Amino acid sequence: MGKIEWAMWANEQALASGLILLTGGIVGVAAQFRGWQFAAYAIAAGAFVCLLEYPRSKRAKGTSVERTGQYCFTVCVKSFGPLTRNYYVRAFLHAAICVPGGFMLATVLGCVCLGIASLIYLAAAIRGEHWEPILPKKEVTRKPTDTIKNPPQNPPPRPPPETRRKRVDDLEGAAYDNPIPVGE
Amino acid sequence: MGNWIINNGLTSFILVVWMGINIFLFAWYYQIYDLPDEYFYTRHILGSALAWARAPAAVLNFNCMLILLPVCRNLLSLLRGSFVCCGRTMRKQLDKNLSFHKLVAYMIALMTAVHMIAHLLNVEWYNNSRRGDYDGLSTALSNLEDSAPNFTYLNPIRTTDIDAQQTPTYFVFTSIAGLTGVIITLALILIITSSMEVIRRSYFEVFWYTHHLFVIFFIGLVIHGAGFIVRKQETTKPPHNFALCKDRYEEWGQIPECPVPQFSGGPAKTWWWVIGPMILYICERVLRFIRYMQAVTYRKIVMHPSKVLELQLMKNGFKMEVGQYVFLNCPAISQLEWHPFTMTSAPEEDFFGVHIRSAGDWTDKLIDIMQQLPEGSQGPKMGVDGPFGTASEDVFDYEVSMLVGAGIGVTPFASILKSIWYKFKISNPKLRTRKIYFYWICRETHAFEWFADLLQVLEREMEERGMADFLTYKLYLTGWDQGHATHVWLHSDEATDVVTGLKQKTHYGRPAWDKEFEQVRNENPASVVGTFLCGPAVLAKVLSKKCAKYSDVDPRKTKFYFNKENF
């Protein structure tokens, strides 16, 4: 199992946890459960986690598959610089976010799932992974003036006309070495 | 349209039946809890959340029963073998087993969500009722004593000592149903997140090992219903008529017509549903283990260029058909991993062979081990499970066949072409093919030089028999660049192709299908042409359109049939 980028699985798990936290929070608030304030927190926390985790990271090796429409999220997440790039930060952030979810039944599952995601992110961070934004490749604009080289000013060096004429009687003597090498 | 019905009709029918059963179960169990009198008092506290929790539970029972079946591949092979009478369309359904497994998994996930939300409401409302937040009847019901030996209470939340906000959590984690529910839901979530396509395609091991949490899932599922938590009213002597007595809860037990109502819960019933498939799955794993223990000998080990390993193996009692695949396991590399490979040998040969390309950890290690073996010695112990997959015997039924292999999809055609050639040589009456057009499309020929070798051998043999036009093949390199083109242009006068060494010249870019179909039609008037593809779905769409376009209604002219194969 050598080549796994744990962050990829952590990302899926964290996104799922965000959704579960969000759902649990909505149920808690809509049905006015005891401790609905924790549910309200869970809605905010779940939404935040979803927004943070939606843009996939660029893989260190291999092709990265974007989620639909993730470009704007990528730009937002990228703007936080090292806070979002570093997975240690993410691991501790998720661990901190999930704690209040444990105080109410509706959000307990989201709390545990996010805790697991936090552990997987910790594993990813220990292995040295970090978040890279997937950005569209910039067009390499080639200046046309660079590629069009000046045509040669001088004709190629040739031996005098007598030697150039085809001497069918003496083919051996007719051969000559080109002073400048021809080819790639 | 007709083509769609032939290719997809049975699948759609099966899906409709499955969905129908789901809907029926949901509706049936919903009304079992929402209408009858024995749940009247339960509904007084819980409302329709009771029915909303029990209905998805029934759908979950049904789907958890189904989910193990599509992954019993040996059982499916058995079914496939016994369906020889029932037509190929039926047998092809068995090839879509993984799609069905995923569909059932999505339904399980959806129903788990509904079930869980409904139970959140149930627990919360039971807690509130116990605390006296609701009307007098509700409080009276919740206060009913738990008197042995019959456990006559209604509200499963018995304590009021714990902080009111934490009581639901406490209740869930101290009851069998609650605890198992949380554990198996967690297992389900981990299984689902590690099964996402991104993870599956990149790190199969994470997917495969995490998937084994299903063992915990099923054990928890079977225990989940224990605890008698969902309770209904029992008939008492004298009977307790709720219509009469619901407003006189203060007098229960004191007046003759309203004795204290008695409640009881039902036993766990899930195991009725899942025990069968669980046993079948255990048999399946045992069978895989037995197969793994069977001796497999190496007939030949060949290292091809571009890190392609060919293994020719022999196993007692092994019988294959064209286009099938096997699972290989090499304990020296990994005890638990089984990897699928399409077989590239023909059934007429006395061995079965696979070509293994370097495509990841496992294959790389295997190639390493083989490269370090001394000449002529046996390879490492190998377990073989299979063969699996619906054989593509239809290929032999058409007078003219157009075979299109794209990229790695060319592998099953090695088996097919070899088999066609063997059948042709011995004039096997099953073979009705008189002409084959083979289109090989790939980005570059690296890792497929072995296939070019096969074509060379076939080319030579056909020339010797004067049958040079039995097989027409065209190779399309879609990944060419200027360097390629220059190289080819310099060597364009030679008789054999500079890239493959074959007599047929390599084409560059994608095939112009209109031209190809025109050519086939012109060369074979009044024939039935079968088109077979192993490649991307986009190409399948293109080809099926061309088949429709170039087919003639007139039976005296050429007709094209597109067969959607999923090797």
Interface residues (C-beta under 8 A of the other chain):
Chain A: M1 G2 K3 I4 E5 M8 W9 E12 Q13 A16 I20 T23 G24 V27 G28 A31 F33 R34 G35 R56 R59 G62 V65 G102 F103 M104 L105 A106 V108 L109 V112 C113 I116
Chain B: A113 M116 I117 L120 L121 V123 E124 N127 N128 A164 Q165 Q166 P168 T169 V172 V182 T185 L186 I189 L190 I192 T193 S194 M196 V198 I199 S202 Y203 E205 V206 D361
